Amino acid sequence: MNKKLLNFSLACITGTLVLTAAPKTALAYEEGVAGFTYDKMSTISDNSSSDAISSLSTYEIPIPGFVNIGIADVDTNLLIRSGPGESNKILGKLPKNGGCEIIEESKDGWTKIKSGKVTGYVKSQYLITGAKATALAKKLCNLVATANTNGLNVRKAPSVDAEIVDQVAKGEELLVLDAKVFTDDKEHSKWVKVNMDSDDSENGTELYVSKNYVDLSYKLIEAVSIEELQYGAGVSSTRVKLVDLAKKYLGDRYVWGGTRLGVGVDCSGFMQALYARMGYSIPRDSRSQARGGRTISASSLKPGDLVFYGSSSYINHVGMYIGNGKIIHASNRRDGIKISNMYYRRPVKCVRYIND
């Protein structure tokens, strides 16, 4: 197999807008187009003759920088092992369509790869490589905003005056909903429109973060280490079975309003379906689920308990605690079912349905 170089980048434009005459709010945005640059102007104003000055600069949003890319060609997860053989220890799992760097070419049916924090061997037959993988990566990669500061404010509108809806931990990723970078007329600062996990709509909650505190990049799904999949010691068999069941659907589709495991679920539908398999009946939506169980502290969480997000007055997302400070949840329609740090957002409530 010949090595293929995946080396493509997207030139995007940022700029600062200075208004000199418009009496009402104006919103500018710059849009990246491969091969050339330009900016667009969308003005919310009755004064069509207003003057505006736009100072342009460029920056790159990289598409996955793999030298020799591989993509998992499986229905669920591709097992990563410590050596080239099925008897070797499982180190992690690479979800369907997940990306990896090929370290050693296929040999005796096994290929050595690196994805995220996991380095190991996978069966070569389940790995797309070469030019086909390069072309597929362009379709699969998502534009994400990665918080580069702790307590990143997520706001209702692109302005420092807008309400803060939530805060995101450093290193956490938010799905970018619009490739345009918005410029607030008043503060001359730049804003990125992002998705906040929520069962309110198919697109979750559409909010904004300051571009100064995020790094924009195109990314593929990465492998999950076995440590992230472990739930710890002293856990009841019921909880073990529940968490193991949830992990079977890692990488599956997010479907707003969905409740069918293996077909498509949203965040609360995922929890309801999992609990139903274990003989527990819990409410359908996240707000009702938060009211229905017994409230517990974050320090009392056991694998299988539920963690809720939103605000103290309005809950719109739920995940299942799986141990080691992690949750599994149906995140959004691009990421699907994934594992996240429990504090990727501020938890507002923890609830227990399994009383053991």
C-alpha positions as CSV (number, residue, x, y, z in Angstrom):
1,M,0.0,0.0,0.0
2,N,1.4,3.4,-1.0
3,K,1.4,6.2,1.5
4,K,-0.8,9.0,0.8
5,L,-0.3,12.5,2.0
6,L,-3.3,14.1,3.5
7,N,-2.5,17.8,3.3
8,F,-5.3,20.1,2.8
9,S,-6.3,23.3,4.6
10,L,-9.1,25.7,4.4
11,A,-8.3,29.3,4.2
12,C,-10.8,31.3,6.3
13,I,-10.9,35.0,6.8
14,T,-11.4,37.0,9.9
15,G,-11.7,40.7,10.1
16,T,-12.8,43.7,12.1
17,L,-15.7,45.8,11.2
18,V,-15.8,49.5,12.1
19,L,-19.0,51.3,11.5
20,T,-19.1,55.1,11.1
21,A,-22.7,56.0,10.3
22,A,-25.3,53.2,10.8
23,P,-27.6,54.1,13.7
24,K,-28.7,50.5,14.3
25,T,-26.9,47.2,15.0
26,A,-24.9,45.8,12.1
27,L,-23.6,42.3,11.9
28,A,-20.6,41.5,9.6
29,Y,-19.3,38.1,8.8
30,E,-16.4,36.7,6.9
31,E,-16.7,33.4,5.0
32,G,-13.8,31.2,4.0
33,V,-13.7,29.8,0.5
34,A,-10.9,27.6,-0.7
35,G,-8.7,29.3,-3.2
36,F,-9.7,33.0,-2.7
37,T,-10.9,35.3,0.0
38,Y,-13.6,37.9,0.3
39,D,-15.9,39.2,2.9
40,K,-19.7,39.6,3.0
41,M,-21.8,42.2,4.8
42,S,-25.2,41.6,6.3
43,T,-26.5,44.8,7.8
44,I,-29.6,45.0,10.1
45,S,-30.2,48.6,9.5
46,D,-32.6,51.0,7.7
47,N,-29.7,53.1,6.6
48,S,-28.4,51.5,3.4
49,S,-25.9,54.3,2.7
50,S,-23.8,53.7,5.9
51,D,-20.1,53.5,5.5
52,A,-18.0,50.6,6.7
53,I,-14.4,49.7,6.9
54,S,-13.3,46.1,7.0
55,S,-9.7,45.2,7.8
56,L,-8.8,41.7,6.6
57,S,-6.4,39.1,7.8
58,T,-6.2,35.3,7.2
59,Y,-5.8,32.3,9.3
60,E,-5.9,28.6,8.6
61,I,-8.4,26.0,9.8
62,P,-6.6,22.7,9.4
63,I,-8.3,19.6,8.2
64,P,-7.0,16.5,10.0
65,G,-3.2,16.6,9.6
66,F,-2.6,12.9,9.0
67,V,0.4,11.8,7.0
68,N,-1.0,8.4,6.4
69,I,-4.7,8.3,7.3
70,G,-6.9,5.4,8.1
71,I,-10.6,5.3,8.8
72,A,-12.5,2.7,10.7
73,D,-14.8,0.7,8.4
74,V,-17.0,-1.1,10.9
75,D,-20.7,-1.0,12.0
76,T,-19.9,-0.2,15.7
77,N,-16.3,0.0,17.0
78,L,-12.9,-1.3,15.8
79,L,-10.9,-2.9,18.7
80,I,-7.4,-1.6,19.2
81,R,-5.0,-4.2,20.7
82,S,-1.6,-4.2,22.3
83,G,-0.2,-6.5,19.6
84,P,-1.0,-8.0,16.2
85,G,-3.3,-10.8,17.3
86,E,-6.7,-11.3,18.9
87,S,-5.2,-12.8,22.0
88,N,-3.6,-9.4,22.8
89,K,-5.0,-7.0,25.4
90,I,-7.7,-4.5,24.2
91,L,-6.4,-1.0,24.6
92,G,-9.3,1.0,23.2
93,K,-12.0,1.3,20.6
94,L,-12.1,3.3,17.4
95,P,-15.7,4.2,16.6
96,K,-17.2,3.8,13.1
97,N,-15.7,6.4,10.7
98,G,-13.1,7.3,13.3
99,G,-9.7,8.5,12.1
100,C,-6.2,7.3,12.8
101,E,-2.6,7.7,11.8
102,I,-1.1,4.6,10.3
103,I,2.3,3.9,12.0
104,E,3.1,0.6,10.4
105,E,1.6,-0.7,7.2
106,S,-0.5,-3.8,7.1
107,K,1.5,-7.0,8.0
108,D,0.0,-10.4,8.4
109,G,-3.5,-8.8,8.5
110,W,-2.7,-6.3,11.2
111,T,-1.9,-2.5,11.1
112,K,-0.4,-0.4,13.8
113,I,-2.2,2.9,14.3
114,K,-2.5,5.9,16.6
115,S,-5.8,7.7,17.4
116,G,-6.2,10.2,20.2
117,K,-4.4,8.8,23.2
118,V,-4.4,5.2,22.0
119,T,-1.6,3.4,20.0
120,G,-2.0,-0.2,19.0
121,Y,-3.0,-2.7,16.4
122,V,-6.2,-3.2,14.4
123,K,-7.3,-5.7,11.8
124,S,-6.4,-4.3,8.5
125,Q,-9.6,-5.6,6.8
126,Y,-11.6,-3.1,8.8
127,L,-9.5,-0.1,7.9
128,I,-10.0,2.2,4.9
129,T,-6.6,3.6,3.7
130,G,-4.9,5.5,0.9
131,A,-6.7,7.8,-1.5
132,K,-10.1,6.4,-0.5
133,A,-9.5,7.4,3.1
134,T,-8.3,10.9,2.1
135,A,-11.4,11.5,0.1
136,L,-13.7,10.1,2.8
137,A,-12.0,12.3,5.5
138,K,-13.1,15.4,3.6
139,K,-16.8,14.3,4.0
140,L,-16.6,13.0,7.5
141,C,-14.6,15.7,9.4
142,N,-16.4,18.2,11.4
143,L,-15.6,21.8,12.2
144,V,-15.2,22.2,16.0
145,A,-14.3,24.9,18.4
146,T,-12.0,23.7,21.2
147,A,-12.0,25.8,24.4
148,N,-8.5,27.1,25.1
149,T,-9.5,28.5,28.5
150,N,-11.3,27.2,31.5
151,G,-14.9,28.4,32.1
152,L,-15.5,29.4,28.5
153,N,-18.7,31.5,28.5
154,V,-21.4,30.3,26.0
155,R,-23.8,33.1,25.2
156,K,-27.3,33.5,23.7
157,A,-26.1,36.0,21.2
158,P,-22.8,37.2,19.6
159,S,-22.2,40.0,22.2
160,V,-20.5,40.4,25.6
161,D,-23.8,41.9,26.7
162,A,-25.7,38.7,25.9
163,E,-26.8,36.2,28.6
164,I,-24.3,33.5,29.6
165,V,-26.1,30.2,29.2
166,D,-23.4,27.8,30.3
167,Q,-19.6,27.4,30.7
168,V,-17.4,24.9,29.0
169,A,-14.2,23.3,30.4
170,K,-10.8,23.8,28.7
171,G,-10.1,21.2,26.0
172,E,-13.8,20.5,25.4
173,E,-15.1,20.6,21.8
174,L,-18.2,22.3,20.6
175,L,-19.7,21.6,17.1
176,V,-19.5,24.7,14.9
177,L,-22.8,25.3,13.2
178,D,-21.7,28.1,10.8
179,A,-18.3,28.4,9.1
180,K,-18.8,32.2,9.2
181,V,-17.1,34.2,11.9
182,F,-19.4,37.0,13.1
183,T,-18.1,40.4,14.1
184,D,-20.0,42.3,16.8
185,D,-20.4,46.0,15.7
186,K,-20.3,47.3,19.2
187,E,-17.2,45.5,20.6
188,H,-15.5,44.7,17.3
189,S,-15.0,41.2,18.6
190,K,-15.5,37.9,16.8
191,W,-18.0,35.2,17.6
192,V,-18.5,31.6,16.5
193,K,-22.0,30.0,16.3
194,V,-21.9,26.6,18.0
195,N,-24.1,23.7,19.1
196,M,-24.8,23.0,22.7
197,D,-26.0,19.5,23.4
198,S,-29.8,19.7,24.0
199,D,-33.0,17.8,23.4
200,D,-34.8,21.0,22.6
201,S,-34.4,20.6,18.8
202,E,-32.7,18.6,16.1
203,N,-29.8,21.1,16.1
204,G,-29.6,21.3,19.9
205,T,-29.3,24.8,21.3
206,E,-27.6,27.4,19.0
207,L,-25.3,29.6,21.0
208,Y,-22.2,31.7,20.6
209,V,-18.6,31.7,21.9
210,S,-15.8,34.3,21.6
211,K,-13.3,33.3,18.9
212,N,-10.6,34.6,21.1
213,Y,-11.1,31.7,23.5
214,V,-11.5,28.8,21.1
215,D,-9.3,27.1,18.5
216,L,-11.1,26.2,15.3
217,S,-10.2,23.0,13.5
218,Y,-11.6,20.2,11.3
219,K,-11.5,16.9,13.2
220,L,-12.5,13.2,12.8
221,I,-13.8,11.1,15.7
222,E,-10.9,9.6,17.7
223,A,-10.4,6.4,19.6
224,V,-11.6,5.9,23.2
225,S,-9.1,4.3,25.6
226,I,-10.0,1.3,27.7
227,E,-9.5,3.5,30.8
228,E,-12.3,5.7,29.6
229,L,-14.5,2.7,29.2
230,Q,-13.9,1.3,32.7
231,Y,-16.4,1.9,35.5
232,G,-14.3,1.1,38.5
233,A,-14.5,-1.4,41.3
234,G,-17.4,-2.3,43.7
235,V,-20.2,-1.7,41.2
236,S,-23.3,-3.9,41.3
237,S,-24.0,-6.3,38.5
238,T,-27.1,-4.3,37.5
239,R,-25.0,-1.2,37.0
240,V,-22.2,-3.1,35.2
241,K,-24.8,-4.5,32.7
242,L,-26.4,-1.1,32.2
243,V,-23.1,0.7,31.5
244,D,-21.8,-2.2,29.3
245,L,-25.1,-2.0,27.4
246,A,-24.7,1.7,26.9
247,K,-21.1,1.3,25.6
248,K,-22.3,-1.1,22.9
249,Y,-23.9,1.8,21.2
250,L,-20.8,4.1,21.2
251,G,-20.6,5.9,17.9
252,D,-24.3,5.2,17.0
253,R,-26.5,7.9,15.4
254,Y,-28.2,10.8,17.2
255,V,-31.8,11.2,16.1
256,W,-33.8,14.0,17.7
257,G,-37.0,12.4,19.2
258,G,-35.5,8.9,18.7
259,T,-35.9,6.1,21.3
260,R,-34.7,3.0,19.4
261,L,-31.3,1.6,20.3
262,G,-29.3,0.8,17.2
263,V,-31.5,2.9,15.0
264,G,-31.3,6.4,16.5
265,V,-31.8,8.1,19.8
266,D,-31.6,11.6,21.4
267,C,-30.1,12.1,24.8
268,S,-33.2,11.3,26.9
269,G,-34.4,8.7,24.5
270,F,-31.1,6.9,24.9
271,M,-31.4,6.9,28.7
272,Q,-35.0,5.7,28.7
273,A,-34.3,2.9,26.2
274,L,-31.2,1.7,28.2
275,Y,-33.1,1.7,31.5
276,A,-36.1,-0.1,29.9
277,R,-33.8,-2.9,28.8
278,M,-32.9,-3.4,32.5
279,G,-36.5,-3.4,33.6
280,Y,-36.7,0.2,34.8
281,S,-39.4,2.7,33.6
282,I,-38.2,6.3,33.5
283,P,-39.8,9.4,31.9
284,R,-39.2,10.3,28.3
285,D,-37.6,13.8,28.3
286,S,-34.6,15.1,30.3
287,R,-36.6,17.5,32.5
288,S,-39.0,14.8,33.6
289,Q,-36.2,12.4,34.1
290,A,-34.5,14.9,36.4
291,R,-37.6,15.2,38.5
292,G,-38.4,11.5,38.6
293,G,-35.4,10.1,40.3
294,R,-33.7,10.7,43.7
295,T,-31.4,13.7,43.7
296,I,-27.8,12.9,44.8
297,S,-24.6,14.8,45.0
298,A,-21.9,14.6,42.3
299,S,-19.6,13.0,44.9
300,S,-22.1,10.2,45.4
301,L,-22.4,9.2,41.7
302,K,-22.2,5.6,40.7
303,P,-22.0,4.2,37.2
304,G,-25.5,4.1,35.8
305,D,-26.7,7.3,37.6
306,L,-27.8,10.2,35.5
307,V,-26.2,13.6,35.1
308,F,-28.2,16.6,33.9
309,Y,-27.1,19.8,32.1
310,G,-28.7,23.2,31.3
311,S,-29.5,25.7,34.1
312,S,-30.9,25.6,37.6
313,S,-34.3,26.5,36.1
314,Y,-34.2,24.7,32.8
315,I,-32.7,21.2,32.0
316,N,-32.2,20.2,28.4
317,H,-29.5,17.5,28.3
318,V,-28.7,14.2,30.1
319,G,-25.9,11.7,30.2
320,M,-25.1,8.5,32.1
321,Y,-22.2,8.4,34.5
322,I,-19.9,5.5,33.7
323,G,-17.1,6.0,36.3
324,N,-13.7,7.8,36.3
325,G,-15.3,11.2,35.8
326,K,-16.9,10.3,32.5
327,I,-20.4,10.2,31.0
328,I,-21.8,8.5,27.9
329,H,-24.5,10.4,26.1
330,A,-26.2,11.0,22.8
331,S,-24.5,14.3,22.0
332,N,-25.7,15.7,18.7
333,R,-26.4,14.5,15.1
334,R,-22.8,14.7,14.0
335,D,-21.0,13.2,17.0
336,G,-23.7,10.7,17.9
337,I,-23.3,8.7,21.0
338,K,-20.0,9.6,22.7
339,I,-18.0,9.6,25.9
340,S,-17.3,13.0,27.5
341,N,-15.8,14.4,30.7
342,M,-18.6,14.7,33.2
343,Y,-17.6,18.4,33.6
344,Y,-17.5,19.2,29.9
345,R,-20.3,21.5,30.9
346,R,-21.6,22.5,34.4
347,P,-23.8,19.6,35.7
348,V,-26.9,21.1,37.4
349,K,-28.3,17.9,38.9
350,C,-27.5,14.3,39.5
351,V,-30.2,11.6,39.9
352,R,-30.4,8.0,40.9
353,Y,-33.0,5.5,39.8
354,I,-31.1,2.3,40.8
355,N,-31.3,2.0,44.6
356,D,-28.7,-0.7,45.5
